[in-house]
Structures are given as structure tokens and as C-alpha cells.
Amino acid sequence: MHSATSPKDLLGPEVTELRGRLKEYCERLMFAAPLDYGRKAEELMWRKVYYELLQQCKMHRKKASGEVSPLDAFSDGAWLGLLQGHLLAGLGHYHHLLLRLQAEFRLHLEGRLDLPFLWTNPGLPRERARKRQQELGQLEQEVHVWAWQTCQRFLTCLGDLARYLSEVDDCETNSEWKQHWASLSRRSYQQAHGLAPRMGMPHNQLGTLHSGKHHGCDAAYYYLRCLHSEQPFEGAEGNLLQLFDRNSHALVKAANTETQQQEDAKSDKLFGFATRFLKICEHFYLSVEDNIQILCEDTLQHFSLLLEGGDEEVISADLVFMVVITALMCTEKSKQAGNTSLANAAVAFALSMYSHVLEACCKRLTASLGLSSNPHAFVAVAAGSGIPAWVTRKAVMMSLTSTKKTLVTATQTLKEAVKLGQHRRTL
């Protein structure tokens, strides 16, 4: 395979037959000696049959086009179909492996997978499970743990294959094809996370899948979720730093163009917030204090403008949730670094974001109920519906007081943190 001169050579009949044999032998070894060679066999099968093939196709395409882009636009329809067929066959193969694992090791995954082995069906054969149980004896519990973890890894492989299918053809007319496989990939990663919540790998893969969504905000959220898992994936930090680096280049490029003068447009509003938000996340994550107050205020201003716009096509509830949780994770990272002034600034920034979200929720709730911003109007309507006026009035005033206190506290904490940092630098 390494001597192949074109992607077509990698997908020829002879090489495809060799891959099929390797896949068969790996499957035999995996189920014959799961504790001794199961992990090595599944890694070898994934790397040699699927992953390396795609990487070599990318490399050959880059040499031919001289361009660098995700999977580099497989424009040759003849071998593009062969590659897509190979990836589709891989989806079927891993579904087969999932069913075999459940059948032989008696795994009950109903409600956890889209296509589980239905043990409640009385017509299904159970001889394999009984035979496997007799062979294992005392090792049954250890092998059961291996089978459960292997199911999680196979779901991750299914997500990767679906993601590759969404990326191999960059033709604009195939948007429905891309969306279909991207949604299937996301579904597989989510199921993998459901089987093993302590593992961070599915979050890393979700970050890769959403690398271009909302100018990188989604990817930053998933990479940080991976790093904050009990068993994080080592490569997630490198992916996060690469994301920060690309964002810094985007900020510099925007400063040198007319983008800054066009921020009234919807996409530019989101771009203005996302790039600044990722920049401040980079500062908190890497413990950089330069211009932290200005950057915080600028980011919060753009966040407030987005929330006031209320356009769900630009800023959705999912995006609001992700950026707030990302701010909290960056706050935790600042605390772990031991930088008190920066940690205080991160806390103040997170509180300010929360207060903006709370204020936007109050405004939307008031508008949806057809009420004015005057709390007395809300009290009057509530009284007409049978709620005691004193209860409603107290609830409204407590909500308004809490919001104001949160804003004041966040602002004061941010200013004190910045002053403390400046004082330390002068010392």
C-alpha cells in the first residue's frame, strides 16, 4: 500500500481482497482470545483496513492538487464511489461486530443502541452465549468488561466512518448527504458516551465533527469536556490549542479587512462574538493576563448584542448552553493553575455571562406573556389568574434584585481581579 502511486491503487481488487482477509483474521483472533489479543486485534483492524487507507488517499490527493483542506475534495467520481463503498461496508461490518459481541457475551444493550440484540425475543438462538459462558468459567466477569468497553470503541468507529462519509465529497450539491452522515456520526458518538460516560474520547470526536460550527465554539466545548472527563483523551489538548491558534489567525485577518466595519450583519455578529470568546478562553486556559479586562468587556458586549437580536438562526439555545459551560470549564482550569487574579477574572466573566442569559430569559418570558417590563403589570395579570398579589410581587422583586446583585458583583470582582493582577506585575 505504501508503494501505491494513486488512490485508485489503494482501492484495487487485489488490495481490497487482502484487506478483507486481514479483517477476517482480526475478527477471529478478537473472539478467540479476547483478553490476550482482543484489543490489539481491533486496533490493527481499524488502522490497517480503514484509517490508514483514508490517510493515504488524503496524502495522494494533496500531492495532486497542491492544496490542503479537509479530505481535499475527492473529485474523481470513479474511485470516489469505491471509497464510499468501502466506508459503507465498514459501517455494516462494525454493526455485525456489535451484534456478535452482544450475542456471545450476553450484553443487554436495549435502550442504549439503535440496533441492539433483543434478548427478550424467544425465537433468537442462544447457543453461542451458553457455549461462551462455559468456556470462560472464572474469567467471565473480566471478559464481560472487555466486551462492554469494546462496544463503546466500536460505536466510536461507527461515528468516525460516518464522519468520513460526510467529508469525502465536498460537492455543494450533496449537502443532504453530508447532513445525513454527520447526524449519524453524532448519534454514534453520543451512544458511545452513554455506554462509558467516564471516557473522554467521544467528546474529542464530537469536537472534530463540529470543528467548523459556530466558528469553533462547539468544538472548544467538546474538547474541554473531553479534558475534564475522568479518562481524558491525550490528543484533545493538542486539538484545542490548534483551534485557539486558528482563531487567533482569524482575529488578525479580520482586523486587517473590512470585517470590523460590517458587524451589523448576522454572520458578522456571531463571528465577532465567537472569535473574542475563544480568545478569552485561550487566555484563561493558558493563564495569559494581557488585556484581560478589555477583552472581557468587549466579549460580553458582543454576547449581549447577540442575545438582544433573538435570532435563533444565529444564536440558539444549544450555543448559549455551550458557551456558558465552556466559560465555567475555563474558570476551573484557571483555578487549577493557581493564578488567583486570573481565576477571579474568570469567575466574574462567567457570572456576567450568566446574568446576561438571565436577563434575556426574563425579557423573552415577559414578551411571550404579552406583559410590559413593569413588574406591576405582571402582578396584575397574576392576580387575575388567582395567584395572591403579594406572592407574585415578592417573586418579581426577588428576581430583579438577584439579577442586579449578580451584575454588580460580577463587575466589581472583575475590576478587583484586574487591579490585583496589575499590582502584582508592578511588584
C-alpha positions as CSV (number, residue, x, y, z in Angstrom):
1,M,0.0,0.0,0.0
2,H,2.9,2.4,0.7
3,S,4.1,1.9,-2.9
4,A,0.8,3.0,-4.4
5,T,1.0,5.9,-6.7
6,S,-2.6,6.9,-6.7
7,P,-5.8,6.5,-4.7
8,K,-7.1,4.0,-7.3
9,D,-4.2,1.7,-6.5
10,L,-5.3,1.7,-2.8
11,L,-8.8,0.6,-3.8
12,G,-7.9,-2.0,-6.4
13,P,-9.3,-5.6,-6.3
14,E,-6.1,-7.2,-5.0
15,V,-5.6,-4.8,-2.2
16,T,-9.3,-4.9,-1.3
17,E,-9.1,-8.7,-1.1
18,L,-6.1,-8.5,1.3
19,R,-7.9,-6.1,3.5
20,G,-10.9,-8.5,3.6
21,R,-8.6,-11.3,4.8
22,L,-7.0,-9.2,7.4
23,K,-10.4,-8.1,8.7
24,E,-11.5,-11.7,8.9
25,Y,-8.3,-12.8,10.8
26,C,-8.6,-10.0,13.2
27,E,-12.2,-10.8,14.0
28,R,-11.3,-14.5,14.6
29,L,-8.4,-13.5,16.9
30,M,-10.6,-11.0,18.7
31,F,-13.2,-13.5,19.7
32,A,-10.8,-16.5,20.2
33,A,-8.6,-14.7,22.8
34,P,-10.3,-11.5,23.9
35,L,-8.2,-10.8,27.0
36,D,-4.9,-11.6,25.4
37,Y,-5.2,-10.2,21.8
38,G,-8.7,-8.6,21.6
39,R,-7.5,-5.0,22.0
40,K,-4.6,-5.4,19.6
41,A,-6.7,-7.1,17.0
42,E,-9.3,-4.4,17.0
43,E,-6.7,-1.7,16.8
44,L,-4.9,-3.4,13.9
45,M,-8.2,-3.9,12.0
46,W,-9.2,-0.3,12.4
47,R,-5.8,1.1,11.5
48,K,-5.0,-1.1,8.5
49,V,-8.4,-1.6,7.0
50,Y,-9.9,1.9,7.4
51,Y,-7.8,4.7,9.0
52,E,-4.6,4.3,7.0
53,L,-6.4,3.9,3.8
54,L,-8.2,7.2,4.2
55,Q,-5.0,9.0,5.3
56,Q,-3.1,7.8,2.2
57,C,-6.0,8.8,0.0
58,K,-5.7,12.3,1.5
59,M,-2.0,12.4,1.0
60,H,-2.2,11.4,-2.7
61,R,-4.9,14.0,-3.2
62,K,-2.8,16.7,-1.6
63,K,0.1,15.8,-3.9
64,A,-2.1,16.0,-6.9
65,S,-3.9,19.3,-6.1
66,G,-1.2,21.0,-4.0
67,E,-3.9,22.2,-1.7
68,V,-4.6,21.4,1.9
69,S,-8.2,21.1,3.0
70,P,-10.3,18.5,4.9
71,L,-10.1,15.3,2.9
72,D,-9.2,17.6,-0.1
73,A,-12.2,17.3,-2.3
74,F,-12.3,13.8,-3.8
75,S,-13.4,14.9,-7.2
76,D,-12.6,11.7,-9.2
77,G,-16.0,10.1,-9.3
78,A,-14.7,6.7,-10.3
79,W,-12.7,6.0,-7.2
80,L,-14.7,8.2,-5.0
81,G,-17.5,5.7,-5.4
82,L,-15.1,2.9,-4.4
83,L,-14.0,4.7,-1.3
84,Q,-17.6,5.5,-0.3
85,G,-18.5,1.8,-0.9
86,H,-15.6,0.7,1.3
87,L,-16.7,3.0,4.1
88,L,-20.3,1.9,3.8
89,A,-19.1,-1.7,4.1
90,G,-17.2,-0.7,7.2
91,L,-20.4,0.5,8.8
92,G,-22.1,-2.8,8.1
93,H,-19.1,-4.7,9.4
94,Y,-19.0,-2.8,12.7
95,H,-22.7,-3.3,13.2
96,H,-22.2,-7.0,12.7
97,L,-19.4,-7.0,15.3
98,L,-21.7,-5.1,17.8
99,L,-24.4,-7.8,17.4
100,R,-21.9,-10.6,17.7
101,L,-20.5,-9.1,20.9
102,Q,-24.0,-8.9,22.4
103,A,-24.9,-12.4,21.3
104,E,-21.7,-14.2,22.5
105,F,-21.1,-12.3,25.7
106,R,-24.8,-11.8,26.7
107,L,-24.7,-8.0,26.8
108,H,-28.1,-6.3,27.4
109,L,-27.9,-3.0,25.5
110,E,-31.6,-2.4,24.8
111,G,-32.3,1.3,25.2
112,R,-28.6,2.1,24.7
113,L,-28.1,1.3,21.0
114,D,-30.3,1.9,17.9
115,L,-29.8,-1.7,16.8
116,P,-29.5,-3.9,19.9
117,F,-29.6,-7.7,20.2
118,L,-33.1,-8.3,21.5
119,W,-32.7,-10.9,24.2
120,T,-36.4,-10.7,25.1
121,N,-37.3,-12.3,21.8
122,P,-37.8,-16.0,22.5
123,G,-37.1,-17.0,18.9
124,L,-33.4,-15.9,18.9
125,P,-30.7,-18.6,19.2
126,R,-28.7,-18.5,22.4
127,E,-26.3,-21.4,21.9
128,R,-23.3,-19.2,21.3
129,A,-23.8,-17.3,24.6
130,R,-24.2,-20.6,26.6
131,K,-21.1,-22.1,24.9
132,R,-19.1,-19.0,25.6
133,Q,-20.2,-18.9,29.2
134,Q,-19.0,-22.5,29.7
135,E,-15.6,-21.8,28.0
136,L,-14.8,-18.7,30.1
137,G,-15.6,-20.0,33.5
138,Q,-14.0,-17.8,36.2
139,L,-12.8,-15.2,33.6
140,E,-16.4,-14.4,32.6
141,Q,-16.5,-11.1,34.5
142,E,-13.2,-9.8,33.0
143,V,-14.3,-10.7,29.5
144,H,-17.7,-9.1,30.1
145,V,-15.9,-5.8,31.0
146,W,-13.8,-6.1,27.8
147,A,-16.8,-6.7,25.7
148,W,-18.6,-3.7,27.2
149,Q,-15.6,-1.4,26.5
150,T,-15.2,-2.9,23.0
151,C,-18.8,-2.0,22.2
152,Q,-18.0,1.6,23.2
153,R,-15.0,1.7,20.9
154,F,-16.9,0.1,18.0
155,L,-19.5,2.8,18.4
156,T,-16.7,5.4,18.1
157,C,-15.5,3.7,15.0
158,L,-19.0,3.8,13.5
159,G,-19.1,7.5,14.2
160,D,-15.7,8.0,12.5
161,L,-16.8,6.1,9.4
162,A,-20.0,8.2,9.2
163,R,-17.9,11.4,9.6
164,Y,-15.6,10.3,6.8
165,L,-18.6,9.7,4.6
166,S,-19.8,13.3,5.3
167,E,-16.4,14.7,4.4
168,V,-15.1,12.7,1.4
169,D,-17.3,14.6,-1.2
170,D,-17.2,18.3,-0.9
171,C,-19.6,18.9,-3.8
172,E,-22.1,21.6,-2.8
173,T,-25.0,19.7,-4.3
174,N,-24.5,16.9,-1.8
175,S,-25.5,18.9,1.3
176,E,-28.2,16.5,2.3
177,W,-25.8,13.6,2.0
178,K,-23.3,15.4,4.3
179,Q,-26.0,16.3,6.9
180,H,-27.3,12.7,7.0
181,W,-23.9,11.2,7.7
182,A,-22.9,14.0,10.1
183,S,-26.1,13.4,12.1
184,L,-25.4,9.6,12.1
185,S,-21.9,10.3,13.3
186,R,-23.1,12.5,16.1
187,R,-25.6,9.8,17.1
188,S,-22.9,7.1,17.3
189,Y,-20.6,9.3,19.4
190,Q,-23.4,10.1,21.8
191,Q,-24.2,6.4,22.2
192,A,-20.6,5.7,22.8
193,H,-20.5,8.3,25.5
194,G,-23.7,6.8,27.0
195,L,-22.0,3.4,27.3
196,A,-18.9,4.8,29.0
197,P,-19.5,8.3,30.4
198,R,-16.1,8.3,32.1
199,M,-14.3,8.1,28.7
200,G,-13.4,11.4,27.0
201,M,-12.8,10.1,23.6
202,P,-16.3,10.5,22.2
203,H,-16.2,14.2,23.2
204,N,-13.0,14.6,21.3
205,Q,-14.5,13.1,18.2
206,L,-17.6,15.3,18.6
207,G,-15.3,18.3,18.7
208,T,-13.6,17.2,15.4
209,L,-17.1,16.7,13.8
210,H,-18.2,20.2,14.8
211,S,-14.9,21.9,14.1
212,G,-16.4,24.5,11.8
213,K,-19.7,25.1,13.6
214,H,-20.3,28.5,15.2
215,H,-16.8,29.5,14.3
216,G,-15.3,26.8,16.7
217,C,-17.4,27.4,19.8
218,D,-18.9,23.9,19.6
219,A,-15.5,22.3,19.1
220,A,-14.0,24.2,22.1
221,Y,-16.9,22.9,24.3
222,Y,-16.4,19.3,23.3
223,Y,-12.6,19.4,23.6
224,L,-12.9,20.9,27.1
225,R,-15.5,18.3,28.0
226,C,-13.0,15.6,26.9
227,L,-10.2,17.1,29.0
228,H,-12.4,17.3,32.1
229,S,-13.5,13.7,31.8
230,E,-12.3,11.1,34.3
231,Q,-10.3,9.4,31.5
232,P,-9.4,12.2,29.0
233,F,-8.0,11.6,25.5
234,E,-4.4,12.8,25.3
235,G,-4.8,14.4,21.9
236,A,-7.7,16.6,22.9
237,E,-5.4,19.3,24.3
238,G,-3.5,19.5,21.1
239,N,-6.7,19.8,19.1
240,L,-7.9,22.6,21.5
241,L,-4.6,24.5,21.1
242,Q,-4.8,24.2,17.3
243,L,-8.4,25.6,17.5
244,F,-7.1,28.6,19.5
245,D,-4.3,29.1,17.0
246,R,-6.7,29.2,14.1
247,N,-9.0,31.5,16.0
248,S,-6.1,33.9,16.6
249,H,-5.3,33.9,12.9
250,A,-8.9,34.7,12.1
251,L,-8.9,37.6,14.5
252,V,-5.8,39.0,12.9
253,K,-7.2,38.6,9.4
254,A,-10.5,40.3,10.4
255,A,-8.6,43.2,11.9
256,N,-6.8,43.7,8.5
257,T,-10.0,43.6,6.5
258,E,-13.3,45.4,6.5
259,T,-15.0,42.7,8.6
260,Q,-14.9,45.0,11.7
261,Q,-17.0,47.6,9.8
262,Q,-19.7,45.1,8.8
263,E,-20.7,43.7,12.2
264,D,-24.3,44.7,11.8
265,A,-24.7,41.6,9.6
266,K,-26.0,38.4,11.3
267,S,-23.0,36.3,10.5
268,D,-20.5,39.0,11.4
269,K,-22.2,39.4,14.8
270,L,-21.7,35.8,15.5
271,F,-18.2,35.9,14.2
272,G,-17.4,38.9,16.3
273,F,-18.6,37.2,19.5
274,A,-17.2,33.7,18.7
275,T,-13.6,34.9,17.9
276,R,-13.5,37.1,21.0
277,F,-15.0,34.4,23.2
278,L,-12.4,31.8,22.1
279,K,-9.6,34.3,22.6
280,I,-10.6,34.9,26.2
281,C,-10.9,31.1,26.7
282,E,-7.4,30.8,25.4
283,H,-6.3,33.5,28.0
284,F,-8.0,31.6,30.8
285,Y,-6.7,28.2,29.7
286,L,-3.1,29.3,29.2
287,S,-3.1,31.7,32.1
288,V,-2.4,34.8,30.0
289,E,-3.4,38.1,31.7
290,D,-2.7,40.6,28.9
291,N,-5.6,43.0,28.2
292,I,-7.9,40.7,30.1
293,Q,-10.3,43.4,31.3
294,I,-10.7,44.9,27.8
295,L,-11.2,41.5,26.2
296,C,-13.8,40.5,28.8
297,E,-15.8,43.7,28.4
298,D,-15.7,43.5,24.6
299,T,-16.8,39.8,24.6
300,L,-19.7,40.5,27.0
301,Q,-20.8,43.4,24.8
302,H,-20.9,41.2,21.7
303,F,-22.7,38.5,23.7
304,S,-25.3,41.0,24.8
305,L,-25.9,42.1,21.2
306,L,-26.4,38.5,20.1
307,L,-28.9,37.8,22.9
308,E,-30.8,41.0,22.1
309,G,-31.1,40.1,18.5
310,G,-33.0,37.0,19.4
311,D,-32.5,35.3,16.0
312,E,-32.4,31.5,16.6
313,E,-30.6,31.0,13.3
314,V,-27.6,33.0,14.7
315,I,-27.6,32.0,18.4
316,S,-29.5,29.0,19.5
317,A,-30.2,27.7,23.0
318,D,-27.6,25.0,22.4
319,L,-25.0,27.6,21.6
320,V,-25.8,29.6,24.7
321,F,-25.6,26.5,26.9
322,M,-22.2,25.5,25.3
323,V,-20.6,28.9,25.8
324,V,-21.7,29.2,29.4
325,I,-20.4,25.7,30.2
326,T,-17.2,26.5,28.4
327,A,-16.7,29.6,30.5
328,L,-17.2,27.5,33.6
329,M,-14.7,24.9,32.5
330,C,-12.1,27.6,31.7
331,T,-12.8,29.1,35.2
332,E,-12.0,25.7,36.7
333,K,-8.8,25.5,34.6
334,S,-7.7,28.9,35.9
335,K,-8.3,27.8,39.5
336,Q,-6.2,24.7,39.0
337,A,-3.4,26.8,37.6
338,G,-3.2,28.7,40.9
339,N,-3.4,32.2,39.3
340,T,-5.7,33.9,41.8
341,S,-6.2,37.2,39.9
342,L,-7.0,35.4,36.6
343,A,-9.2,32.9,38.4
344,N,-11.2,35.8,39.9
345,A,-11.5,37.4,36.5
346,A,-12.7,34.1,35.1
347,V,-15.3,33.8,37.8
348,A,-16.5,37.4,37.2
349,F,-16.7,36.7,33.4
350,A,-18.8,33.6,33.9
351,L,-21.1,35.4,36.3
352,S,-21.5,38.2,33.8
353,M,-22.4,35.8,31.1
354,Y,-24.9,34.1,33.4
355,S,-26.5,37.5,34.2
356,H,-26.9,38.3,30.5
357,V,-28.6,35.0,29.9
358,L,-30.9,35.5,32.8
359,E,-31.8,39.0,31.7
360,A,-32.5,37.8,28.1
361,C,-34.7,35.0,29.5
362,C,-36.7,37.4,31.6
363,K,-37.2,39.7,28.6
364,R,-38.4,36.8,26.3
365,L,-40.7,35.5,29.0
366,T,-42.2,38.9,29.5
367,A,-42.7,39.3,25.8
368,S,-44.2,35.9,25.3
369,L,-46.7,36.5,28.0
370,G,-47.6,39.9,26.5
371,L,-46.5,41.8,29.5
372,S,-44.7,45.1,29.8
373,S,-41.3,45.4,31.6
374,N,-43.2,47.0,34.5
375,P,-43.4,44.4,37.3
376,H,-46.7,45.9,38.5
377,A,-48.3,44.8,35.2
378,F,-47.1,41.2,35.8
379,V,-48.6,41.3,39.3
380,A,-52.0,42.5,38.0
381,V,-52.2,39.6,35.4
382,A,-51.1,37.1,38.0
383,A,-53.8,38.3,40.5
384,G,-56.4,37.9,37.8
385,S,-55.4,34.2,37.4
386,G,-55.9,33.5,41.1
387,I,-52.4,34.0,42.4
388,P,-52.1,36.2,45.5
389,A,-50.7,39.6,44.6
390,W,-48.2,39.6,47.5
391,V,-46.7,36.3,46.4
392,T,-46.2,37.4,42.8
393,R,-44.9,40.9,43.8
394,K,-42.3,39.3,46.1
395,A,-41.2,36.8,43.5
396,V,-40.8,39.5,40.8
397,M,-38.8,41.8,43.1
398,M,-36.6,39.0,44.3
399,S,-35.8,38.1,40.7
400,L,-35.0,41.7,39.8
401,T,-32.9,42.2,42.9
402,S,-31.0,39.0,42.3
403,T,-30.2,40.0,38.7
404,K,-28.9,43.4,39.7
405,K,-26.8,42.0,42.5
406,T,-25.3,39.4,40.1
407,L,-24.4,42.2,37.6
408,V,-22.8,44.4,40.3
409,T,-20.9,41.6,42.0
410,A,-19.5,40.4,38.6
411,T,-18.4,43.8,37.6
412,Q,-16.7,44.6,41.0
413,T,-15.0,41.2,41.0
414,L,-13.7,41.7,37.5
415,K,-12.3,45.1,38.3
416,E,-10.7,43.9,41.6
417,A,-9.1,40.9,39.8
418,V,-7.6,43.1,37.1
419,K,-6.2,45.6,39.7
420,L,-4.7,42.8,41.7
421,G,-3.0,41.4,38.6
422,Q,-1.6,44.9,37.7
423,H,-0.3,45.4,41.2
424,R,1.5,42.0,41.2
425,R,3.1,42.8,37.8
426,T,4.4,46.1,39.2
427,L,5.9,44.3,42.2
